[in-house]
Amino acid sequence: MTRLRWSTSGESHGPELVAILEGIPAGLPLLAADVDGDLARRQRGYGRGGRMRIETDRAQLVTGVRGGETLGSPIALVIANRDHANWAGRMGPDPFPSRPEALTRPRPGHADLAGGLKYDRHDLRDILERASARETAARVAVGAVCRKLLAELGVEIFAHVVAIGPVSVTPSDLPLDELRARSRASDLACADDVAELAMRAAILETAHAGDTLGGTFEVVATGVPPGLGSHVQWDRKLDGLLAQALMSIHAIKAVEIGIGFEVSRRRGSEVHDAIGYDAVARTFTRPTNRAGGLEGGITNGMPVVCRAAMKPIATLKRALPSVDVVTKEPFAAAFERSDVCAVAAASVVGEAMVAITLAGALLEKTGGDSLGEVRRNLDGIRRQNAEY
Ligand code: EPS
């Protein structure tokens, strides 16, 4: 059984989002404030729509924490949907006083039609409420707890946006600390000032055209010990688990590890990372990290580097042709509100998904029911690696 189990619950305009996370060891210092910083970062980003002016996401730690420390029991987190107040009579578990108008017009690119067919619902709100990327707030809350645990064990995670629409950053060899500081200071989570200006212009122009823009973000994890994941079985390969975790984020259509698709265009000598040894630090070294910290589905001690590509948001002001699911007539789509670009927000969700995946892999390696036990076991693993 995996060491870490979690799931989320909640509809976009329902009363609240809920997450339960089980497997975090006892004794981890944890406050709601540790979660709120990441929730606030997820709400930021040039190009977001009106909804983010309504919400101010805050986590309530409901269970599994006592006096500021985890107990080892399941942790429940709750985030209120402030917008729920505007949905009286249309959302919530109780029967409605009168039947709300059904939403019967599926948006191409959304889960609306596929979900409506699967669950046999003709009011497509029954699908889109859960399919909404609002759910990612709950993932970020779970990820923040995992990030806290990882930080105690020397693992740090950050993301930065590397492309929005046609605009890409200029590749740089900035130290990772600098990359992190710059992306944190940027409204688009982009470390390249010049590219960021062009990205903002592209978003503005796209908004004026009634359209939306996607992009790519990169997640980097440092301090990851070698030996997480395994080559011995398909579902224990950590690169596969990371790919699934990132691909499961709303609107993500492609994931790369290390140099990703580029491996198929280069010769072997320009893909694989040579191995060296630092006798002082008693550790193996690599001059390059094209593998993104993973070989054979196992971490090799280099930073773990993953990229995810997000498609443009499917709710378009100038909508694509579609068909009403009841009348089967084509219609000109109705439009309420939407984000133009949410790649910066998605990058924070990417950090969360990587944090959750790495925390699970690390706990599987170390075992341990208390933070002290996890620490001791990890120290033992580090000693073993040094003596190898
Ligand atoms: C979303 C549509 C928009 C976004 C929402 C995701 O919400 P609404 O339909 O209320 O305008 O704002 O994102 C969030 C609410 C969030 O917290 O990120 C969608 O359809 O996926």
Residues whose N, C-alpha, C, O or C-beta is under 5 A from the ligand:
A	BS01	EPS	R51 A131 S132 A133 R134 R337
